Amino acid sequence: MFRRREAVPFSFVAEADRFRSNVTPPPQERTTGSELARRGLVGLAVIAGLAGSLLFGLPALASEHSPSHSQQTEAAPGH
């Protein structure tokens, strides 16, 4: 019915941990000037976007006046 799986010998597991590949990774390509410029522009665009969102968002988050004082209802209080 059920077949028991054979245990893996400990020496095999220990040998697998010590195994090192003899395949060397490919050399890393040098970054060109245009690639550096592109990365810099992308970084500047991200920083400018964050700064712009703070510049336009902070006045909206300021709570100098509570909304209940500045809003008026259309219904007259005596009618």
Beta strands, then each sheet from edge to edge (+ up, - down):
end
